[in-house]
Amino acid sequence: MNNTHGLSDEFIGQVAKLLQMAMLTGTNIGDNLRIVRVTVGEDNKIVLTPEYREYFEASINQMLEEAEAIKQTMQETPAEA
């Protein structure tokens, strides 16, 4: 029985995204990696679960909404000298 699995391009790309997110947000990449959920795909490679993909997409959308709200607040708040 073969218990060896490769990493899919999708998974490798996700690790890169998580590293970028950690650098942008100042969070620990380990914390981000602990949340990742994977399964073995048809080609015997590690792939992201559909549930994790959905979770990550929702997280990104929430961060973008929060960034937009901060931007709006900064534009509406007069600068102090």
Biotite code that builds the C-alpha atoms (Angstrom):
import biotite.structure as struc

atoms = struc.array([
    struc.Atom([0.000, 0.000, 0.000], chain_id="A", res_id=1, res_name="MET", atom_name="CA", element="C"),
    struc.Atom([1.342, 3.427, -0.987], chain_id="A", res_id=2, res_name="ASN", atom_name="CA", element="C"),
    struc.Atom([0.926, 6.014, 1.793], chain_id="A", res_id=3, res_name="ASN", atom_name="CA", element="C"),
    struc.Atom([3.041, 8.640, 0.054], chain_id="A", res_id=4, res_name="THR", atom_name="CA", element="C"),
    struc.Atom([1.281, 11.759, -1.202], chain_id="A", res_id=5, res_name="HIS", atom_name="CA", element="C"),
    struc.Atom([2.527, 14.708, -3.202], chain_id="A", res_id=6, res_name="GLY", atom_name="CA", element="C"),
    struc.Atom([1.428, 18.305, -2.775], chain_id="A", res_id=7, res_name="LEU", atom_name="CA", element="C"),
    struc.Atom([-0.927, 19.752, -5.371], chain_id="A", res_id=8, res_name="SER", atom_name="CA", element="C"),
    struc.Atom([-0.226, 23.095, -6.999], chain_id="A", res_id=9, res_name="ASP", atom_name="CA", element="C"),
    struc.Atom([-3.377, 24.337, -5.257], chain_id="A", res_id=10, res_name="GLU", atom_name="CA", element="C"),
    struc.Atom([-1.983, 23.451, -1.827], chain_id="A", res_id=11, res_name="PHE", atom_name="CA", element="C"),
    struc.Atom([1.434, 24.972, -2.570], chain_id="A", res_id=12, res_name="ILE", atom_name="CA", element="C"),
    struc.Atom([-0.283, 28.156, -3.791], chain_id="A", res_id=13, res_name="GLY", atom_name="CA", element="C"),
    struc.Atom([-2.330, 28.272, -0.602], chain_id="A", res_id=14, res_name="GLN", atom_name="CA", element="C"),
    struc.Atom([0.814, 28.110, 1.533], chain_id="A", res_id=15, res_name="VAL", atom_name="CA", element="C"),
    struc.Atom([2.177, 31.080, -0.451], chain_id="A", res_id=16, res_name="ALA", atom_name="CA", element="C"),
    struc.Atom([-1.069, 33.010, 0.134], chain_id="A", res_id=17, res_name="LYS", atom_name="CA", element="C"),
    struc.Atom([-0.941, 32.221, 3.844], chain_id="A", res_id=18, res_name="LEU", atom_name="CA", element="C"),
    struc.Atom([2.642, 33.455, 4.049], chain_id="A", res_id=19, res_name="LEU", atom_name="CA", element="C"),
    struc.Atom([1.635, 36.696, 2.343], chain_id="A", res_id=20, res_name="GLN", atom_name="CA", element="C"),
    struc.Atom([-1.339, 37.069, 4.679], chain_id="A", res_id=21, res_name="MET", atom_name="CA", element="C"),
    struc.Atom([0.848, 36.477, 7.724], chain_id="A", res_id=22, res_name="ALA", atom_name="CA", element="C"),
    struc.Atom([3.284, 39.159, 6.570], chain_id="A", res_id=23, res_name="MET", atom_name="CA", element="C"),
    struc.Atom([0.513, 41.667, 5.809], chain_id="A", res_id=24, res_name="LEU", atom_name="CA", element="C"),
    struc.Atom([-1.393, 41.115, 9.042], chain_id="A", res_id=25, res_name="THR", atom_name="CA", element="C"),
    struc.Atom([1.555, 40.482, 11.354], chain_id="A", res_id=26, res_name="GLY", atom_name="CA", element="C"),
    struc.Atom([0.184, 37.096, 12.347], chain_id="A", res_id=27, res_name="THR", atom_name="CA", element="C"),
    struc.Atom([2.078, 33.866, 12.846], chain_id="A", res_id=28, res_name="ASN", atom_name="CA", element="C"),
    struc.Atom([2.018, 31.665, 9.746], chain_id="A", res_id=29, res_name="ILE", atom_name="CA", element="C"),
    struc.Atom([1.813, 28.634, 12.018], chain_id="A", res_id=30, res_name="GLY", atom_name="CA", element="C"),
    struc.Atom([-1.567, 29.820, 13.244], chain_id="A", res_id=31, res_name="ASP", atom_name="CA", element="C"),
    struc.Atom([-2.754, 30.190, 9.655], chain_id="A", res_id=32, res_name="ASN", atom_name="CA", element="C"),
    struc.Atom([-1.441, 26.759, 8.662], chain_id="A", res_id=33, res_name="LEU", atom_name="CA", element="C"),
    struc.Atom([-3.204, 25.066, 11.585], chain_id="A", res_id=34, res_name="ARG", atom_name="CA", element="C"),
    struc.Atom([-6.543, 26.109, 10.120], chain_id="A", res_id=35, res_name="ILE", atom_name="CA", element="C"),
    struc.Atom([-5.877, 24.517, 6.702], chain_id="A", res_id=36, res_name="VAL", atom_name="CA", element="C"),
    struc.Atom([-7.881, 21.361, 5.980], chain_id="A", res_id=37, res_name="ARG", atom_name="CA", element="C"),
    struc.Atom([-6.756, 18.978, 3.278], chain_id="A", res_id=38, res_name="VAL", atom_name="CA", element="C"),
    struc.Atom([-7.690, 15.686, 1.718], chain_id="A", res_id=39, res_name="THR", atom_name="CA", element="C"),
    struc.Atom([-6.145, 13.337, -0.805], chain_id="A", res_id=40, res_name="VAL", atom_name="CA", element="C"),
    struc.Atom([-7.258, 14.058, -4.362], chain_id="A", res_id=41, res_name="GLY", atom_name="CA", element="C"),
    struc.Atom([-7.813, 11.631, -7.202], chain_id="A", res_id=42, res_name="GLU", atom_name="CA", element="C"),
    struc.Atom([-4.208, 11.973, -8.335], chain_id="A", res_id=43, res_name="ASP", atom_name="CA", element="C"),
    struc.Atom([-2.928, 10.988, -4.856], chain_id="A", res_id=44, res_name="ASN", atom_name="CA", element="C"),
    struc.Atom([-1.931, 14.583, -4.096], chain_id="A", res_id=45, res_name="LYS", atom_name="CA", element="C"),
    struc.Atom([-2.859, 16.691, -1.095], chain_id="A", res_id=46, res_name="ILE", atom_name="CA", element="C"),
    struc.Atom([-5.618, 19.188, -2.004], chain_id="A", res_id=47, res_name="VAL", atom_name="CA", element="C"),
    struc.Atom([-7.694, 21.688, -0.035], chain_id="A", res_id=48, res_name="LEU", atom_name="CA", element="C"),
    struc.Atom([-11.115, 20.577, 1.169], chain_id="A", res_id=49, res_name="THR", atom_name="CA", element="C"),
    struc.Atom([-14.109, 22.400, -0.330], chain_id="A", res_id=50, res_name="PRO", atom_name="CA", element="C"),
    struc.Atom([-15.093, 23.562, 3.170], chain_id="A", res_id=51, res_name="GLU", atom_name="CA", element="C"),
    struc.Atom([-11.674, 25.122, 3.737], chain_id="A", res_id=52, res_name="TYR", atom_name="CA", element="C"),
    struc.Atom([-11.751, 26.829, 0.334], chain_id="A", res_id=53, res_name="ARG", atom_name="CA", element="C"),
    struc.Atom([-15.108, 28.373, 1.283], chain_id="A", res_id=54, res_name="GLU", atom_name="CA", element="C"),
    struc.Atom([-13.827, 29.408, 4.721], chain_id="A", res_id=55, res_name="TYR", atom_name="CA", element="C"),
    struc.Atom([-10.698, 31.025, 3.268], chain_id="A", res_id=56, res_name="PHE", atom_name="CA", element="C"),
    struc.Atom([-12.645, 32.909, 0.605], chain_id="A", res_id=57, res_name="GLU", atom_name="CA", element="C"),
    struc.Atom([-15.060, 34.221, 3.247], chain_id="A", res_id=58, res_name="ALA", atom_name="CA", element="C"),
    struc.Atom([-12.111, 35.301, 5.421], chain_id="A", res_id=59, res_name="SER", atom_name="CA", element="C"),
    struc.Atom([-10.526, 37.214, 2.554], chain_id="A", res_id=60, res_name="ILE", atom_name="CA", element="C"),
    struc.Atom([-13.833, 38.916, 1.722], chain_id="A", res_id=61, res_name="ASN", atom_name="CA", element="C"),
    struc.Atom([-14.267, 39.920, 5.377], chain_id="A", res_id=62, res_name="GLN", atom_name="CA", element="C"),
    struc.Atom([-10.751, 41.382, 5.483], chain_id="A", res_id=63, res_name="MET", atom_name="CA", element="C"),
    struc.Atom([-11.433, 43.356, 2.302], chain_id="A", res_id=64, res_name="LEU", atom_name="CA", element="C"),
    struc.Atom([-14.690, 44.708, 3.740], chain_id="A", res_id=65, res_name="GLU", atom_name="CA", element="C"),
    struc.Atom([-12.918, 45.746, 6.944], chain_id="A", res_id=66, res_name="GLU", atom_name="CA", element="C"),
    struc.Atom([-10.144, 47.429, 4.952], chain_id="A", res_id=67, res_name="ALA", atom_name="CA", element="C"),
    struc.Atom([-12.724, 49.325, 2.897], chain_id="A", res_id=68, res_name="GLU", atom_name="CA", element="C"),
    struc.Atom([-14.492, 50.472, 6.084], chain_id="A", res_id=69, res_name="ALA", atom_name="CA", element="C"),
    struc.Atom([-11.183, 51.715, 7.517], chain_id="A", res_id=70, res_name="ILE", atom_name="CA", element="C"),
    struc.Atom([-10.437, 53.516, 4.259], chain_id="A", res_id=71, res_name="LYS", atom_name="CA", element="C"),
    struc.Atom([-13.845, 55.223, 4.336], chain_id="A", res_id=72, res_name="GLN", atom_name="CA", element="C"),
    struc.Atom([-13.366, 56.282, 7.961], chain_id="A", res_id=73, res_name="THR", atom_name="CA", element="C"),
    struc.Atom([-9.934, 57.714, 7.186], chain_id="A", res_id=74, res_name="MET", atom_name="CA", element="C"),
    struc.Atom([-11.285, 59.661, 4.214], chain_id="A", res_id=75, res_name="GLN", atom_name="CA", element="C"),
    struc.Atom([-14.121, 61.113, 6.293], chain_id="A", res_id=76, res_name="GLU", atom_name="CA", element="C"),
    struc.Atom([-11.999, 61.994, 9.318], chain_id="A", res_id=77, res_name="THR", atom_name="CA", element="C"),
    struc.Atom([-10.171, 65.313, 9.121], chain_id="A", res_id=78, res_name="PRO", atom_name="CA", element="C"),
    struc.Atom([-6.436, 65.110, 9.660], chain_id="A", res_id=79, res_name="ALA", atom_name="CA", element="C"),
    struc.Atom([-5.056, 66.712, 12.788], chain_id="A", res_id=80, res_name="GLU", atom_name="CA", element="C"),
    struc.Atom([-1.936, 68.826, 12.588], chain_id="A", res_id=81, res_name="ALA", atom_name="CA", element="C"),
])
